Amino acid sequence: MNNYLLLVDTYEAETIDENTLVANNVAGMIVRLNHIEGGHHLDETFTNQWAETGMAGLVRIPYFVYNPWVDGPTNYEWLVKHMPYEAGAVMVDVEVRKSGYAPGKYREELEKFNALAKAKWNVMLYTGEGYLDLLDSWPTDLPYWWAQYPAALYPKKAEKRTWAQVRTSVDGLPGPDNADKVPGGVWKLWQASGDRLILSGSAKPIDVNVFPGTLADLKAWANEKEVIDPNPFVEEHGTPFDGVEYHKVYRFNSHCFVTVIDPAGKSFLVTKFAHRKVSTVARELGAQIVINGGAYRGTSAVGLHASQGQVFTPVSEYEPWVNLTENQQPQINPYNSKAKKYNALAGKRYIVKSGAISPNTSNAWKEVHPRTLVGVTQDGKLIECVVDGRQGPRNIGVNLYDAARIMIEFGAWEAIDLDGGGSSTMWVKDKVVNSPIEDGVPGQERLVGDHLVMWVGGVIVPPSKDYEVVKPVKPRKTPSMFETSTKPNLPIGTLFQSEVTQAVTETIPAVNGKEYTIVWVQMPDLYWVPKFYKSEYVRNLLG
């Protein structure tokens, strides 16, 4: 071959010396973003390797392992939330087999994914001849990263070679032996070795890839956005309110925002579940400090969720939880604590116990993400911390070891992590102070499930007049479960306002039944719907 560039692909970040690759005229690196063992998971070394590859001056492109256990849009949803925002292209690895999965269905879901991904990035599909049976037909409108290993570049076992020897082998080859099998007949990148070559710059075997074209061609396809920081990060330390410290600091290649709150003279609230931005909640409630809360799925919290003493979701085994008691005192409690749950949220895990990094065994500790963290000091202060990430090599996010170190630095005796990633958002005084990232857009807020709210002073939580239907329900002409004059079911997600409620006690069923007191909400058309009867039907959006 003539006029080509060499790239490597790898997920072994700790074994790569990017500067040595540059010295050997390697043009770029394809960095694995995820694995799908037990579902989508960010490769624990991806974020650091992505940053190091960029700083070395290599062209870089993420590759995403497509997961056939979920549908195409779900694959896209995960990808868009985890891609580096500066990335302009993605390699989509289509080689995972799912027993009994029809090739036609695989193709249909991949087509849905491709349609979404192509609107945001340049897309290239990775596969090889041995995987063509996965789909009943392959796209012909996308370029291919084609895997085919000729004997000259694929020894029987791993062996050391020089980059000069690799180039001599590639020079003597016309391209993949089976290029006629490539869907559409065109390959844009050729994976020519299969983890059998140990080369300068890598302590372990590495994949070598061939790009037929110039560096300008490669950069044009990679389409990477320039990282621009018009407002250089400046650390800040202050006291925006009596008994509240605010710190804006730079730690572990990330922007960090920390409040240390003396609970004296403060009021706290965990909001009821509602998909709202942190800024929306802060403005509507007139709060001074608000952060996003716990993890959520669909229309409910994952793990403990309690607001003003009402428990909506119970404790999950092994998940610690933060609690703001009825007398406004912060606690971090183990999952089996008998403490009364007042304003409470589940954390994912302890990251600090007794002033030290919590013992751990999970690989999740090594993953680098934006984070939301809460903790308490030995003298009973509440620490809230949000760490930005996924926004260039100087703002990458932190792993849980470094998250714990940040919390310990600001006095945490115990600390847990809440929902992170694109959810991580902090409001202080009159604005969002950090840079949340949603759908790959820095500064864009996500709608999150619940919120941890703080006021200075004895604020009475204002009742919300806004309601949302969370389970299909028939409006009734009168507030009674026995009313027969009804309207069709209101669908989930229906929003309405009301200032009128009525508590009605009825025996259900009417003869020898159980006595229920049901709170009914009157709708604008004067019909009534129950808030809760055996399960929740409508809920306040806030308050």
C-alpha positions in Angstrom: 0.0 0.0 0.0 1.0 3.6 -0.5 -0.1 6.9 1.1 -1.5 5.6 4.4 -1.4 6.5 8.1 -1.2 4.2 11.1 -3.5 4.4 14.1 -3.9 2.2 17.1 -7.0 1.1 19.0 -6.9 0.0 22.7 -8.6 0.0 26.0 -5.4 -0.6 28.0 -4.7 3.0 28.9 -2.2 2.3 31.6 0.1 0.6 29.1 0.2 3.3 26.5 2.9 6.0 26.1 1.2 8.4 23.7 4.4 10.5 23.2 6.3 7.5 22.1 3.5 6.7 19.5 3.9 10.3 18.2 7.7 9.9 18.0 7.1 6.8 15.8 4.7 8.7 13.4 1.6 7.0 14.6 -1.2 9.4 13.6 -4.0 8.6 16.0 -5.7 6.5 18.6 -9.2 5.0 18.6 -10.2 4.8 22.3 -12.8 2.4 23.6 -15.5 4.3 25.4 -17.5 1.5 27.0 -18.0 -2.2 27.7 -21.4 -4.0 28.1 -20.7 -6.5 30.8 -23.9 -6.3 32.8 -25.1 -3.3 30.8 -23.4 -0.2 29.4 -20.4 0.9 31.5 -17.8 3.6 30.8 -14.3 2.1 30.4 -12.6 3.0 33.7 -9.6 4.3 31.8 -11.3 6.1 29.0 -11.5 9.7 30.3 -7.8 9.9 31.3 -6.7 8.2 28.1 -8.8 10.5 26.0 -7.3 13.5 27.7 -3.7 12.2 27.4 -4.2 11.3 23.7 -5.3 14.8 22.9 -2.5 16.4 24.9 0.0 14.3 22.9 -1.4 15.7 19.6 -2.7 12.4 18.3 -5.9 12.4 16.3 -8.5 10.6 18.6 -11.8 9.0 17.9 -14.0 7.1 20.5 -15.3 3.7 19.7 -18.6 2.6 21.2 -19.6 -1.1 21.7 -23.2 -1.5 20.5 -25.4 -3.4 23.0 -28.0 -5.7 21.3 -29.7 -6.4 24.7 -31.3 -2.9 24.5 -32.9 -1.1 21.6 -31.2 1.4 19.3 -32.5 4.6 20.9 -31.4 3.3 24.3 -27.9 2.7 22.9 -27.9 6.3 21.6 -29.2 7.7 24.9 -26.3 6.2 26.7 -23.8 7.3 24.1 -24.9 10.9 23.9 -24.6 11.3 27.6 -21.0 9.9 27.7 -19.3 11.1 24.6 -16.6 13.8 25.1 -18.3 16.9 23.9 -15.3 17.8 21.6 -15.6 14.5 19.8 -16.9 14.9 16.2 -16.9 11.2 15.2 -17.6 7.8 16.6 -16.7 4.2 15.6 -19.6 1.9 16.4 -18.5 -1.7 17.2 -21.1 -4.2 15.9 -19.8 -7.6 16.8 -21.7 -8.7 19.9 -23.8 -11.8 19.5 -27.1 -12.2 21.3 -28.5 -15.7 21.3 -31.8 -16.0 19.4 -31.7 -12.3 18.3 -33.1 -12.2 14.7 -30.8 -10.5 12.2 -33.7 -8.5 10.9 -34.4 -7.1 14.4 -30.7 -6.4 15.0 -30.6 -4.4 11.7 -33.8 -2.5 12.5 -32.5 -1.4 15.9 -29.1 -0.5 14.6 -30.8 1.6 11.8 -32.6 3.6 14.5 -29.4 4.1 16.4 -27.5 5.2 13.2 -30.2 7.7 12.3 -29.8 9.4 15.7 -26.0 9.2 15.8 -25.4 10.5 12.2 -27.3 13.7 13.1 -24.6 14.4 15.7 -21.3 12.8 14.6 -19.5 11.2 11.7 -20.2 7.5 12.1 -18.2 4.5 11.0 -19.2 0.9 11.6 -16.7 -1.7 12.9 -17.2 -5.3 11.8 -15.5 -8.2 9.9 -16.5 -11.0 7.7 -17.2 -13.3 10.6 -19.9 -11.0 11.9 -21.8 -10.3 8.7 -24.4 -12.8 9.7 -25.5 -10.6 12.7 -27.6 -8.5 10.4 -29.8 -9.6 7.5 -28.4 -6.6 5.6 -25.8 -4.0 6.4 -25.9 -0.2 5.7 -24.2 0.8 2.5 -24.4 4.6 3.3 -21.8 4.4 6.1 -18.0 3.9 6.0 -16.5 0.7 7.5 -13.7 0.0 10.0 -13.0 -3.4 8.6 -11.3 -6.2 10.7 -9.1 -8.6 8.7 -5.7 -9.9 9.9 -3.2 -11.0 7.2 -0.5 -13.4 8.3 2.2 -10.8 7.8 0.6 -8.8 10.7 -0.9 -11.6 12.8 1.7 -13.9 14.3 0.5 -17.1 16.0 1.3 -15.6 19.4 2.2 -12.1 20.7 5.6 -10.9 19.6 7.7 -7.7 19.7 8.2 -5.8 16.4 9.3 -2.4 15.4 7.2 0.2 13.8 9.5 0.0 10.8 8.8 -3.7 10.4 5.0 -3.0 10.6 5.3 -0.4 7.8 7.3 -2.8 5.7 4.6 -5.4 6.1 1.8 -2.9 5.2 3.8 -1.7 2.2 3.7 -5.2 0.8 0.0 -5.6 1.1 -2.7 -4.4 -1.3 -5.3 -4.1 1.5 -7.6 -6.5 3.3 -7.6 -10.0 1.7 -11.4 -9.9 1.6 -12.2 -6.3 0.7 -14.9 -7.5 -1.6 -16.9 -8.6 1.5 -17.1 -5.0 2.9 -20.8 -3.8 2.8 -20.9 -1.2 0.1 -17.5 -2.3 -1.1 -15.6 0.5 0.6 -13.5 0.4 3.8 -12.3 3.6 5.3 -10.1 2.1 8.1 -8.5 -1.3 8.2 -7.8 -3.1 11.5 -4.9 -5.1 10.2 -3.7 -6.8 13.4 -5.4 -8.4 16.3 -3.7 -7.8 19.7 -0.6 -9.8 18.7 2.0 -7.1 18.1 4.0 -5.5 21.0 5.3 -2.2 19.7 7.2 0.8 21.0 4.8 2.8 23.1 2.9 -0.1 24.5 3.8 -2.7 27.1 1.1 -5.0 25.9 -0.1 -6.3 22.5 -1.9 -3.6 20.5 -4.1 -3.3 17.4 -2.6 -1.6 14.4 -5.0 0.1 11.9 -4.4 1.5 8.4 -6.0 4.6 7.1 -5.7 5.2 3.4 -5.3 8.9 3.1 -3.6 12.0 4.4 -3.5 13.5 7.9 -5.8 16.3 6.7 -8.2 13.6 5.5 -8.1 11.9 8.9 -8.6 15.1 10.9 -11.5 16.1 8.6 -13.3 12.9 9.3 -12.5 12.9 13.1 -14.1 16.4 13.0 -12.9 17.2 16.6 -14.1 20.5 18.1 -11.5 22.8 19.5 -11.6 23.2 23.2 -12.1 26.9 23.9 -12.2 28.3 27.4 -13.1 32.0 27.1 -13.4 32.4 30.9 -10.3 30.8 32.5 -11.1 29.1 35.8 -10.4 31.2 38.8 -10.7 29.8 42.3 -13.0 31.5 44.7 -13.6 31.3 48.4 -16.3 33.2 50.2 -19.3 33.4 52.6 -22.4 34.1 50.6 -24.7 33.7 53.6 -24.2 33.6 57.3 -22.9 30.1 58.2 -22.3 29.1 54.6 -18.8 28.7 53.1 -18.6 28.6 49.3 -15.5 27.3 47.5 -14.8 27.1 43.8 -11.6 25.1 43.4 -9.6 23.1 40.8 -8.8 19.6 41.8 -7.8 16.5 39.8 -8.2 18.2 36.4 -11.7 19.2 37.2 -13.8 22.2 38.3 -15.2 21.7 41.8 -17.9 23.6 43.7 -18.3 23.1 47.4 -20.6 24.5 50.1 -20.1 23.9 53.8 -23.3 24.7 55.6 -23.9 25.3 59.3 -27.5 24.1 59.7 -28.3 26.7 62.4 -30.8 29.1 61.0 -31.3 27.0 57.8 -34.3 25.1 56.4 -34.0 22.1 54.1 -36.2 20.2 51.7 -36.0 17.2 49.5 -38.5 17.9 46.7 -41.1 15.3 45.8 -40.4 13.6 42.5 -40.8 15.7 39.4 -38.6 16.1 36.3 -37.4 19.7 36.9 -34.2 21.6 36.4 -32.3 22.7 39.5 -32.6 26.3 38.4 -36.3 26.0 38.0 -36.8 24.6 41.5 -34.5 27.3 43.0 -36.4 30.1 41.3 -39.9 28.8 42.1 -39.0 28.1 45.8 -36.9 31.2 46.3 -34.0 28.9 47.6 -30.4 30.0 48.2 -28.7 26.7 47.5 -30.0 23.7 45.5 -28.3 20.6 44.1 -29.6 17.7 42.2 -30.7 14.7 44.3 -30.5 10.9 44.0 -30.7 8.5 41.0 -34.0 8.0 39.3 -35.6 5.8 36.7 -38.7 6.9 34.8 -41.1 8.5 37.2 -39.6 7.4 40.5 -36.5 7.6 42.6 -34.1 4.7 42.8 -33.6 4.0 46.5 -34.8 6.0 49.5 -36.8 9.1 48.7 -38.6 11.0 51.5 -39.9 14.6 51.6 -41.2 16.3 54.7 -41.6 13.0 56.5 -43.5 11.3 53.7 -41.6 8.3 52.3 -42.2 7.7 48.6 -39.5 5.1 47.9 -38.1 2.7 50.6 -34.5 2.1 51.5 -32.6 -0.3 49.1 -30.3 -2.8 50.7 -26.7 -1.6 51.3 -27.4 2.0 50.0 -26.5 4.7 52.6 -28.7 7.8 52.7 -28.5 11.5 53.6 -31.2 12.8 55.9 -32.1 16.3 56.9 -34.1 15.8 60.1 -37.3 17.5 61.2 -35.1 19.9 63.3 -32.9 20.6 60.3 -29.9 18.5 61.3 -27.9 16.6 58.5 -27.1 12.9 58.9 -25.4 10.3 56.7 -27.0 6.9 57.7 -26.3 3.3 56.8 -29.0 1.5 54.9 -30.2 -0.3 58.1 -30.4 2.8 60.3 -33.6 3.2 62.3 -33.4 7.0 62.1 -36.7 8.7 61.2 -36.6 9.5 57.5 -37.7 13.2 57.0 -36.0 14.8 54.0 -33.9 11.9 52.8 -32.2 10.6 49.6 -30.3 7.4 48.8 -26.7 7.6 47.9 -25.0 5.0 45.8 -22.3 4.2 48.3 -20.2 5.5 51.1 -17.1 7.3 49.8 -15.9 8.6 53.2 -16.2 6.8 56.5 -14.7 8.0 59.8 -12.8 10.7 57.9 -11.0 8.3 55.5 -11.7 6.9 52.1 -14.2 4.1 52.4 -13.0 0.5 51.8 -14.2 -0.6 48.4 -13.9 -3.4 45.9 -16.0 -2.1 42.9 -14.5 -1.2 39.6 -17.0 1.7 39.5 -14.6 3.5 41.8 -12.1 3.9 38.9 -14.6 5.5 36.5 -14.3 9.2 35.8 -17.5 11.2 35.8 -19.1 14.5 36.8 -20.2 14.0 40.4 -22.6 15.2 43.1 -21.6 14.4 46.6 -22.9 15.1 50.1 -21.3 14.6 53.5 -21.3 15.7 57.1 -18.5 17.0 59.3 -17.8 15.8 62.8 -19.4 19.0 64.2 -22.6 18.5 62.2 -22.2 20.7 59.2 -23.5 19.7 55.7 -21.1 19.5 52.8 -22.4 19.6 49.3 -20.1 19.2 46.3 -20.5 19.2 42.5 -17.7 18.3 40.2 -17.9 19.1 36.5 -16.6 16.8 33.8 -16.7 15.6 30.2 -15.6 19.1 29.0 -12.1 18.9 27.7 -8.8 17.8 29.2 -8.8 20.5 31.9 -12.3 19.6 33.1 -12.7 15.8 32.9 -14.5 14.7 36.1 -13.2 12.6 38.9 -13.1 9.0 40.0 -14.5 8.1 43.4 -11.1 8.0 45.1 -10.5 11.6 44.1 -14.1 12.5 45.0 -13.5 11.2 48.5 -10.3 13.2 48.7 -12.1 16.4 47.8 -14.8 15.8 50.5 -12.1 15.0 53.2 -10.3 18.2 52.3 -13.4 20.2 53.2 -13.9 18.3 56.4 -16.2 15.4 55.6 -16.3 12.7 58.3 -18.8 10.7 56.3 -19.9 11.2 52.7 -21.8 9.5 49.9 -22.3 10.1 46.1 -25.7 11.0 44.7 -26.7 11.0 41.0 -23.9 12.3 38.9 -23.0 12.6 35.2 -25.2 15.1 33.3 -27.4 15.5 36.4 -24.7 17.2 38.5 -25.8 20.8 39.1 -25.4 23.4 41.8 -27.3 26.6 42.4 -25.9 29.2 44.8 -27.6 32.5 45.6 -29.0 33.5 42.2 -27.5 31.2 39.5 -26.2 27.8 38.5 -22.5 28.1 39.5 -21.1 25.0 37.7 -21.2 23.9 34.1 -23.6 20.9 33.9 -23.5 18.9 30.6 -26.5 17.3 28.9 -26.6 15.7 25.5 -22.9 16.7 25.1 -23.7 20.4 25.5 -21.7 22.2 28.2 -23.8 24.5 30.3 -27.1 22.7 29.5 -29.1 21.5 32.5 -30.8 18.2 32.7 -34.3 17.6 34.1 -33.6 15.7 37.3 -35.9 13.7 39.5 -35.5 15.4 42.9 -33.5 18.1 44.6 -31.9 19.0 47.8 -32.9 22.5 48.7 -31.7 25.0 51.4 -33.0 28.3 52.6 -31.4 30.8 55.0 -34.0 31.4 57.7 -37.2 29.7 58.8 -38.8 29.3 55.4 -42.2 27.6 55.3 -42.2 25.3 52.2 -44.8 26.7 49.8 -47.4 24.1 48.8 -47.4 23.5 45.0 -50.6 24.1 43.0 -49.1 22.1 40.2 -50.0 18.5 39.8 -48.9 15.6 37.5 -50.8 12.4 36.8 -48.4 9.5 37.5 -50.8 6.6 37.0 -53.9 6.6 34.6 -56.9 7.7 36.5 -60.6 8.4 35.7 -61.8 11.9 36.9 -65.0 11.6 38.9 -67.9 14.0 39.2 -67.8 13.8 43.0 -64.9 12.9 45.3 -65.8 9.2 45.9 -64.5 5.9 44.8 -68.1 4.9 44.3 -68.9 7.7 41.8 -70.1 6.2 38.5 -70.1 9.4 36.5 -66.5 9.5 35.2 -64.5 10.7 32.3 -61.9 8.7 30.3 -58.5 8.0 31.9 -56.1 10.9 32.1 -52.8 9.6 30.7 -49.5 9.6 32.7 -47.8 13.0 32.4 -51.0 15.1 32.4 -50.4 18.4 34.1 -53.0 20.6 35.8 -53.3 23.2 38.6 -55.6 23.1 41.6 -56.1 25.0 44.9 -58.9 22.7 46.1 -58.4 19.4 47.9 -60.9 17.3 50.0 -60.3 14.4 52.3 -63.0 11.8 52.2 -63.2 8.6 54.4 -64.9 5.6 52.8 -65.3 1.9 53.5 -64.0 0.0 50.5 -65.7 -2.3 49.5 -68.9 -0.9 51.0 -69.7 -4.1 53.0 -67.2 -5.3 55.5 -64.4 -3.5 53.7 -61.4 -1.5 54.9 -61.7 2.2 55.8 -59.6 4.5 53.6 -59.2 8.3 53.9 -58.4 9.5 50.4 -57.3 13.1 49.5 -59.1 14.2 46.4 -57.9 17.0 44.1 -60.3 19.1 42.1 -59.4 19.7 38.5 -60.2 22.9 36.6 -63.3 21.3 35.0 -64.5 20.6 38.6 -64.1 16.8 38.4 -62.1 15.1 41.1 -59.1 12.7 41.1 -57.6 10.8 44.0 -54.0 11.6 45.0 -53.4 8.2 46.5 -55.5 5.0 46.8 -53.3 1.9 47.3 -50.9 3.5 44.9 -50.2 7.1 43.8 -52.3 8.6 41.0 -51.4 12.3 41.1 -48.6 14.2 42.9 -47.5 17.7 43.7 -44.7 18.7 41.4 -43.0 20.6 44.3 -43.3 21.2 48.0 
